[in-house]
Amino acid sequence: MTPGVYIRLRRLAAGMTTQDVMRSIGVNELRLSASLTALEEDRTKSSYADARVLATIFPLSPAIVSELGCGGNPPICRSCGCSEFDPCGEPGAGYCFWQAPDLCSSCPATPARSAAA
């Protein structure tokens, strides 16, 4: 997974559009607002500072963004993008857990594709 895919998955899991995020970005981060799509498409390298700003708007881990940017492969849900640092769920209500190496318990398992598909 790339940093951009992770950022996009976390934004979508929060139910936000790029416009929602742009409206939430402060005046000091206008450069980030202009490049959100480029970040999500990995046309612009994601910085730790960018990830910290985005983490104030929707749940994501700047540490995961940095690790992915350095070629790391931390466990991340392929569906919603959650990780051990930003799990699905609410305090007191319980958090998700891994039902597969790349799928959390909050996301439905997609059926395996048949060989004919």
N, C-alpha and C positions, 0 to 999 in steps of 0.2 A: 504494500500500500504506500502511496506517496503522501507527503504532507498535505497537498491540495485536496486529495480525495478524502483524507481524514477530516480536514476543516469543513469540506462540503457536507460530509455525512453528519458531523456534529451540528452544523447549522440546520440541516433538514430535520434531524432528530428533535431539535428544539422548536420545530414548527415555524421557522423564520425564513423569509425570502431574502434575497440579497438587498432588496430595497429596505426591508425592516432593519437589517444590520446597518446599512448606510445611514438611516435616520437616527440610529442609536449612537453612531460614532461621533465623538466630540470634535469640536473645531480644530483641536491640535492634531487630530488624526485624519485630516481630510485626504492626505496622500494614500492612506490605507483604504479609505472609502473608494477612491478612484481605482484601486488595484485589486479589490476583493475578487472579482471574476478571474483576473489573471492569476491570483494566488490559488484559487480553487482549481484552475486548469493547469497548474504547475508551469505557467509561462513566466512567473516571477517567483524567485526563491523566497520561501517563508522565513521570516526572522523570528527570533524569540520575542523581540519587542512587539511585533505584529500579533503574535499568538497571545501575548499577555493582554493586549487591548481587546482582542476578540473574546478572550476568556471572561472579560467583564460583561459581555453581552449575551453569550450562550456558553453552556458547559463544554469546555475542551481543556486539554492539558498542554501547556506550553512545552513541558518536558517531552511529551510524545511527539509534538511537532519537531522539536530539535532532534530527537532520536531518529525519526524517519528521515529527516534532512541529511543526517550523517550516514545513512544507509542501514540503520538498525531495523529490526523486525519485531517490535514489541507486540504482544497479543492485543489485537483490536478486532471488535466485532465487524464482520464484513457487511452487515446490514445497517446498523445504526452508528458504528464508529466508536462505541464506548470502549473503555479500557479500565484497568484497575485504578487509574487515577480519576476517571470521570464515569463511574458506573451509572446505569439506568436505575431509577427508583428514587425514593424519598427517605430522608432520615426517619427512623421509627417505623416505616412501612416495609423496609427491607430493600436490598439492592439485588441486582441481577448477579448471576454466576455463569460460569462457562458450561454450556451444554455440548460444545464441540470446541476444538482449538481456535476457531475463528467465528464463533457464534454464541451470543449471550442468551440467557434464559428468557429475556424479554422479547426476543425476536423469533418469529416462527421459522422453523426449519423449512427450507424450500425443498420440494421433492427432487430427487436425483433425476437428471435428464436421461431419457432412454437412449440407447445407441442409435435408434432410428431417427431421433429428433435432430 
